[in-house]
């Protein structure tokens, strides 16, 4: 389930269809999304504190850059900010790219 109340304020819930998460940390399947102005600075601070970086910073086709960190309970903390390359696609370009699987 993807719940959004304002732009870049999202709650993503993932189902445990086969009960494979029963013995996993309690945060598995939950991603918390936060907006930040300087994703590179945040990534550097995370590295300095030995955070468990899952991915990023990585530019996404939908006009953001993301950094994904796993907290000690298994929650995915997704931080997003402006793309590092400054590229900004229009909504129509993003929708067209999504229909192709974001391959371009």
N, C-alpha and C positions, 0 to 999 in steps of 0.2 A: 504494500500500500504506500502511496506517495501522497502526503498531505502538505499542502503549501498554503500559508496564510498571507505572505507577502513575497516579493521577488527575493530569491535566495534565502528564504526562511522555510526550510523543508524538514519534514519528519518522514523517514523512509523505514518501513517495517517489512521484514522478509519472513515468509512462513517457514516453519520447520515441518515440511510435509511428511518426511519419513522418520521423524523423531530422532534424527541423527545428532541433534544438538543437546540432548538431555543431559549429558555429562560434560558439556563444554562450559567455558566461562559464561556468566550471565549476560554479558553484553553482545554475544554472538547474534547477528541478525538485526542489530540496531545501528543506525548511522545518524549521528548528530551533525548538522551542517551549520557552519559559522562563516560570516563574512569578515574579511580583513583587508586592510589597505596595502600591506606590504608582505606578500606571501613568501618572498625570498628571505626576508629578515626572520619571519616566523620559522621557516625551515631551518635556518642556521641556528636559531635558539634551540629548536627541537634536537638537532644533531649534538649541540654542546651538552645537552642534558640526557643524552643517550635514549631519546624517545624511540619508540618502535614505529618507524616510518614505513608504512605499507606501500605508498606510492607518492611520487611527486617531489617537488612541484612539477606539474604537467599541464600543458595547455590543452583545453578541451574545445571541441568544435562549437560549443554553445556559448562562446564569448567569455569564458572564465579560465582561470588557472586554479588547479586544485592541489592540495596537500592532504594526504590521508594518514592519520596517526592512530595507532591502536592503544587505548588506555589499558591500565592494569587489569580491569574487569572485562576486557574484550570489546568494549564499545569502540566503534569506528568514529573518530572525530574528523570530519571533512571540513577543511578550511578552504575558502575560495576567495579569490581576488581578481583583479584585472589580468588579462592574458599578458604574459611576459613579452611577447612579440608585438604587442599593441594592436594586433589584428582585431577587427570587429566586423562580424558578418551581420547582414540584415536578417530579420525574422524569416523572410521567405527563403533565403539561402540556407539557413539552419534547417528549416523544414524539408527542403529539397535534399539536403545532405543526409538527414535522418532517414528519409525514405530509401536511400541507397545504402544504409548501414554506416554512415559517417566515414565512407571510404575515400572521400575527396578532401 
